Amino acid sequence: MLAYMSSKTAINAMTVLFAKELQDTPIKINSADPGYTATDLNGHTGYRTVEQGASIVVKLATLPSDGPSGGFFDENGVIPW
């Protein structure tokens, strides 16, 4: 669990770093939380479908030019970390 939590923290920190580095470009950098999605990684024990998990990824991938950058999001909005 320590390795998982450390890697998640590192990804969030990299998100903020890359967002700051690219703030003067049209590129948006965000992290997505798909929730506990049924995938091969967890033996399909997740309670969310792949389509449900992908919804935040699609939303972030299609942000308008004035959309957020440097955040951590799930389908309900910003997740503080």
Backbone torsions as a table, in degrees:
resi	resn	phi	psi	omega
1	MET	NA	-35.1	179.5
2	LEU	-59.9	-43.8	179.7
3	ALA	-64.0	-40.5	179.9
4	TYR	-63.9	-48.6	-178.0
5	MET	-65.9	-38.4	178.4
6	SER	-65.1	-41.1	-179.6
7	SER	-68.3	-36.1	177.1
8	LYS	-64.2	-42.2	177.8
9	THR	-62.8	-42.0	179.1
10	ALA	-63.1	-41.2	178.2
11	ILE	-63.0	-43.2	178.8
12	ASN	-64.2	-40.6	178.0
13	ALA	-64.8	-41.0	177.4
14	MET	-64.4	-35.9	177.7
15	THR	-58.9	-47.9	179.6
16	VAL	-63.8	-44.9	-179.7
17	LEU	-60.3	-49.3	179.8
18	PHE	-65.2	-38.2	178.7
19	ALA	-61.8	-42.2	177.9
20	LYS	-66.0	-41.2	-179.8
21	GLU	-62.9	-34.6	-175.3
22	LEU	-105.4	15.8	-175.1
23	GLN	-62.0	-23.1	179.5
24	ASP	-95.3	16.7	178.4
25	THR	-121.3	169.3	177.7
26	PRO	-78.5	-1.1	-176.8
27	ILE	-77.2	132.4	177.6
28	LYS	-107.6	133.8	179.2
29	ILE	-119.3	117.1	179.2
30	ASN	-142.3	159.8	173.6
31	SER	-108.1	145.8	-178.6
32	ALA	-119.9	140.3	173.5
33	ASP	-110.3	106.3	-178.4
34	PRO	-78.9	-5.1	-176.2
35	GLY	80.6	-177.1	-177.5
36	TYR	-79.5	88.2	-173.4
37	THR	-97.6	137.3	179.6
38	ALA	-69.2	106.5	179.4
39	THR	-137.0	174.0	175.5
40	ASP	-59.5	-32.8	-177.3
41	LEU	-58.4	-35.6	-178.3
42	ASN	-113.6	22.0	179.0
43	GLY	63.9	27.3	179.7
44	HIS	60.0	34.6	178.4
45	THR	-93.0	-7.6	178.9
46	GLY	-63.4	150.1	-178.5
47	TYR	-90.2	-5.6	178.6
48	ARG	-104.2	147.8	175.8
49	THR	-78.9	163.4	176.5
50	VAL	-60.1	-39.3	179.1
51	GLU	-62.3	-41.5	177.8
52	GLN	-64.9	-44.8	179.4
53	GLY	-63.0	-35.2	-178.3
54	ALA	-75.3	-16.5	-173.8
55	SER	-58.9	-41.1	179.6
56	ILE	-71.3	-33.6	178.4
57	VAL	-64.0	-45.2	178.3
58	VAL	-63.3	-43.1	179.8
59	LYS	-59.9	-45.9	-179.8
60	LEU	-69.5	-32.6	179.7
61	ALA	-72.3	-16.1	-177.6
62	THR	-118.7	28.2	178.7
63	LEU	-63.2	147.9	174.0
64	PRO	-72.7	169.0	-176.8
65	SER	-60.4	-24.2	179.2
66	ASP	-98.6	16.6	-179.1
67	GLY	-73.0	170.4	-177.8
68	PRO	-71.1	157.5	175.2
69	SER	-146.0	141.1	177.9
70	GLY	91.3	17.4	-176.7
71	GLY	-114.3	173.2	177.9
72	PHE	-121.6	120.3	-169.5
73	PHE	-129.5	149.1	163.0
74	ASP	-121.0	-173.4	-175.0
75	GLU	-65.5	-14.0	179.0
76	ASN	-96.8	-4.5	178.0
77	GLY	127.9	-152.5	-175.6
78	VAL	-69.4	137.7	173.4
79	ILE	-111.7	119.9	176.7
80	PRO	-70.4	143.3	175.2
81	TRP	-139.1	NA	NA
